[in-house]
Amino acid sequence: MSLYGNRGLHGQTVDAIARRVLSGELPEGATLDIEALQRELGVSLTALRESLKVLAAKGLVGARQKRGTFVRERSEWNLLDPDVLRWQFSAQADTKLLGSLDEVRGIIEPAAVRLAASRRTEEDLTRLDEALEAMAGAHDSAGEIESDLAFHRALLSATHNELLDRMQGVLESALAARDQLVHGAEGTTDDPVPSHRAVLDAVRRQDAGAAEQAMRALLDKAASDEQRIHPGTDD
């Protein structure tokens, strides 16, 4: 799912610089010392420039004559870019960002599941069943994360709304990073299957109201899990 985390030296270079920007090690407005970065990262000037082009496309850096390459203001960052979301979560356990994700999910997913309940097909139900079965059989955090992503991916697909379906890239990247924080903390989460099964059962019955209620309960549980790990998330 990550665009640059596992793509050889180029991906590692993009990742390394992005994480420094997102963590504040390279603060907003700072001018990058290209020669120092090149030496430190052990890459060619061409490779470094190509990596900076990627970050420029995501709004993280800019370049001007006489000033050189610099870190752009946060207000100019493409915060909905899947990689930028991933980098933000990996740079630090940002409780404000977790709270923002909870708010976005609270707006989108209850409404989306109502559509899914009224529009789902047998193929959609099969995908949801498979994801829930994988969740029940997961033996480690990696399995829990992948099955959770698959479930929510299938729910958005079941809306048969093209724009909501395209929201997968944004939500999935943020949700994956969130899940790594939550599921990676041993003993902090309850069995996720019952809350997800309640959503699926309502979708299967085509009961839109019950599906929305079950989704809101699932999201409340997710927020509670986050609170146990990072108190103050709702502040």
C-alpha positions as CSV (number, residue, x, y, z in Angstrom):
1,M,0.0,0.0,0.0
2,S,2.9,2.4,0.8
3,L,4.1,4.2,-2.3
4,Y,7.7,4.8,-1.3
5,G,8.5,2.8,1.8
6,N,9.8,-0.3,0.0
7,R,11.1,1.0,-3.3
8,G,14.8,0.7,-3.1
9,L,17.2,3.5,-2.6
10,H,14.9,6.1,-4.2
11,G,12.1,5.2,-1.8
12,Q,14.4,5.2,1.2
13,T,15.6,8.6,0.3
14,V,12.1,10.0,-0.1
15,D,11.1,8.4,3.2
16,A,14.2,9.7,5.1
17,I,13.7,13.3,4.0
18,A,9.9,13.2,4.5
19,R,10.1,11.9,8.0
20,R,12.5,14.7,8.9
21,V,10.1,17.2,7.6
22,L,7.0,15.7,9.3
23,S,8.8,15.3,12.6
24,G,10.0,18.9,12.6
25,E,13.7,18.0,12.4
26,L,13.6,20.0,9.1
27,P,11.3,22.8,10.2
28,E,8.9,24.8,8.1
29,G,10.7,27.5,6.2
30,A,14.1,25.8,6.6
31,T,16.4,25.8,3.5
32,L,17.9,22.4,2.8
33,D,21.6,21.9,2.6
34,I,21.7,19.8,-0.6
35,E,25.3,18.8,-0.4
36,A,25.1,17.8,3.2
37,L,22.0,15.8,2.6
38,Q,23.7,14.1,-0.4
39,R,26.7,13.1,1.8
40,E,24.6,12.0,4.7
41,L,22.2,9.9,2.7
42,G,24.9,8.5,0.4
43,V,23.1,9.2,-2.8
44,S,23.9,10.9,-6.1
45,L,22.8,14.4,-6.7
46,T,20.5,13.2,-9.4
47,A,18.9,10.7,-7.1
48,L,18.5,13.4,-4.4
49,R,16.9,15.8,-6.9
50,E,14.5,13.1,-8.1
51,S,13.5,12.4,-4.5
52,L,12.9,16.1,-3.8
53,K,10.6,16.3,-6.9
54,V,8.4,13.6,-5.3
55,L,8.2,15.6,-2.1
56,A,7.6,18.8,-4.0
57,A,4.6,17.2,-5.7
58,K,3.2,16.4,-2.3
59,G,3.6,20.0,-1.2
60,L,6.3,19.3,1.4
61,V,9.2,21.2,-0.2
62,G,9.6,24.0,-2.8
63,A,12.4,25.6,-4.7
64,R,13.2,29.2,-5.7
65,Q,16.1,30.9,-7.3
66,K,18.6,32.3,-4.9
67,R,16.8,30.6,-1.9
68,G,17.2,27.0,-3.0
69,T,15.1,24.1,-1.8
70,F,13.1,24.8,1.3
71,V,10.4,23.2,3.5
72,R,7.0,24.6,2.7
73,E,4.5,25.8,5.3
74,R,2.3,23.1,6.8
75,S,-0.8,24.8,5.3
76,E,0.7,23.9,1.9
77,W,1.3,20.2,2.5
78,N,-1.0,17.7,0.8
79,L,-2.2,16.2,4.1
80,L,-4.6,13.9,2.4
81,D,-1.9,12.2,0.3
82,P,-1.6,8.6,1.5
83,D,2.2,8.8,1.9
84,V,2.0,12.1,3.8
85,L,-0.6,10.6,6.2
86,R,1.7,7.5,6.7
87,W,4.7,9.7,7.3
88,Q,2.9,11.8,9.9
89,F,1.9,8.8,11.9
90,S,5.4,7.2,11.7
91,A,7.2,10.5,12.5
92,Q,5.5,10.6,15.9
93,A,2.4,9.3,17.8
94,D,0.4,12.4,17.1
95,T,-2.7,12.3,19.3
96,K,-4.1,15.4,17.5
97,L,-3.8,13.6,14.2
98,L,-5.5,10.5,15.7
99,G,-8.4,12.7,16.8
100,S,-8.7,14.2,13.4
101,L,-8.8,10.7,11.9
102,D,-11.6,9.8,14.3
103,E,-13.6,12.8,13.3
104,V,-13.2,12.1,9.6
105,R,-14.2,8.5,10.1
106,G,-17.2,9.5,12.2
107,I,-18.4,11.7,9.3
108,I,-17.8,9.2,6.4
109,E,-18.2,5.7,7.6
110,P,-21.6,5.8,9.3
111,A,-23.1,7.4,6.2
112,A,-21.2,5.0,3.9
113,V,-22.4,1.9,5.8
114,R,-26.0,3.1,5.3
115,L,-25.4,3.1,1.5
116,A,-23.7,-0.3,1.8
117,A,-26.7,-1.8,3.6
118,S,-29.0,-0.7,0.8
119,R,-26.8,-1.4,-2.2
120,R,-24.6,-4.4,-1.2
121,T,-24.4,-7.4,-3.5
122,E,-23.7,-11.0,-2.8
123,E,-20.2,-10.4,-4.0
124,D,-19.8,-7.6,-1.5
125,L,-21.0,-9.8,1.3
126,T,-18.5,-12.5,0.3
127,R,-15.7,-10.0,0.6
128,L,-16.9,-8.8,4.0
129,D,-17.3,-12.4,5.2
130,E,-13.8,-13.3,4.0
131,A,-12.3,-10.2,5.8
132,L,-14.2,-11.1,9.0
133,E,-13.0,-14.7,8.8
134,A,-9.4,-13.5,8.4
135,M,-9.9,-11.2,11.4
136,A,-11.1,-14.1,13.5
137,G,-8.2,-16.2,12.5
138,A,-5.5,-13.6,12.8
139,H,-2.6,-14.7,15.1
140,D,-0.6,-11.5,15.2
141,S,-0.9,-7.7,14.8
142,A,0.0,-7.9,11.1
143,G,-2.9,-10.2,10.4
144,E,-5.3,-8.1,12.5
145,I,-4.3,-5.0,10.6
146,E,-4.6,-6.5,7.2
147,S,-8.0,-8.0,7.9
148,D,-9.3,-4.8,9.4
149,L,-8.2,-2.8,6.3
150,A,-9.8,-5.4,4.1
151,F,-13.1,-5.2,6.0
152,H,-13.3,-1.4,5.8
153,R,-12.2,-1.5,2.1
154,A,-15.0,-3.9,1.3
155,L,-17.5,-1.7,3.1
156,L,-16.6,1.4,1.0
157,S,-16.7,-0.7,-2.1
158,A,-20.2,-1.9,-1.2
159,T,-21.5,1.6,-1.4
160,H,-21.1,1.4,-5.2
161,N,-20.3,5.1,-5.0
162,E,-17.3,5.8,-7.2
163,L,-16.1,8.8,-5.1
164,L,-16.5,7.0,-1.8
165,D,-14.7,4.1,-3.2
166,R,-11.8,6.4,-4.1
167,M,-11.7,7.5,-0.5
168,Q,-10.1,4.1,0.2
169,G,-6.6,5.5,-0.5
170,V,-6.9,8.2,2.0
171,L,-8.7,6.3,4.8
172,E,-6.7,3.1,4.3
173,S,-3.4,4.8,4.6
174,A,-4.4,6.6,7.8
175,L,-6.2,3.6,9.2
176,A,-3.2,1.3,8.6
177,A,-0.9,3.7,10.5
178,R,-3.5,4.0,13.3
179,D,-3.8,0.2,13.5
180,Q,-0.1,-0.2,13.8
181,L,-0.1,2.1,16.8
182,V,-3.1,0.4,18.4
183,H,-2.7,-3.3,17.5
184,G,1.1,-3.1,18.1
185,A,0.5,-2.2,21.7
186,E,0.1,-5.6,23.5
187,G,-2.9,-6.1,25.6
188,T,-4.6,-2.8,24.8
189,T,-7.4,-3.9,22.5
190,D,-10.4,-6.3,22.9
191,D,-11.5,-8.8,20.3
192,P,-12.4,-6.8,17.2
193,V,-14.6,-9.5,15.7
194,P,-17.9,-8.9,17.5
195,S,-18.1,-5.1,16.7
196,H,-17.3,-5.8,13.0
197,R,-19.7,-8.7,12.9
198,A,-22.5,-6.5,14.2
199,V,-21.9,-4.1,11.2
200,L,-21.8,-7.0,8.7
201,D,-25.0,-8.6,10.1
202,A,-26.9,-5.3,9.7
203,V,-25.5,-4.8,6.2
204,R,-26.5,-8.4,5.3
205,R,-30.1,-7.7,6.6
206,Q,-30.1,-4.4,4.6
207,D,-31.0,-2.6,7.8
208,A,-29.4,0.8,7.2
209,G,-30.3,2.2,10.6
210,A,-28.8,-0.7,12.5
211,A,-25.7,-0.7,10.3
212,E,-25.1,3.0,11.1
213,Q,-25.6,2.3,14.8
214,A,-23.2,-0.6,14.7
215,M,-20.6,1.4,12.9
216,R,-20.9,4.2,15.4
217,A,-20.4,1.7,18.2
218,L,-17.4,0.3,16.4
219,L,-15.8,3.8,16.0
220,D,-16.5,4.5,19.7
221,K,-14.6,1.3,20.6
222,A,-11.7,2.3,18.3
223,A,-11.5,5.7,20.0
224,S,-11.5,4.0,23.4
225,D,-8.6,1.8,22.3
226,E,-6.7,4.8,21.3
227,Q,-7.4,6.5,24.6
228,R,-5.8,3.6,26.5
229,I,-2.6,4.0,24.5
230,H,-2.5,7.7,24.1
231,P,-4.5,9.5,26.8
232,G,-5.6,13.0,25.6
233,T,-6.5,11.9,22.1
234,D,-9.9,13.6,22.3
235,D,-8.4,16.9,23.6
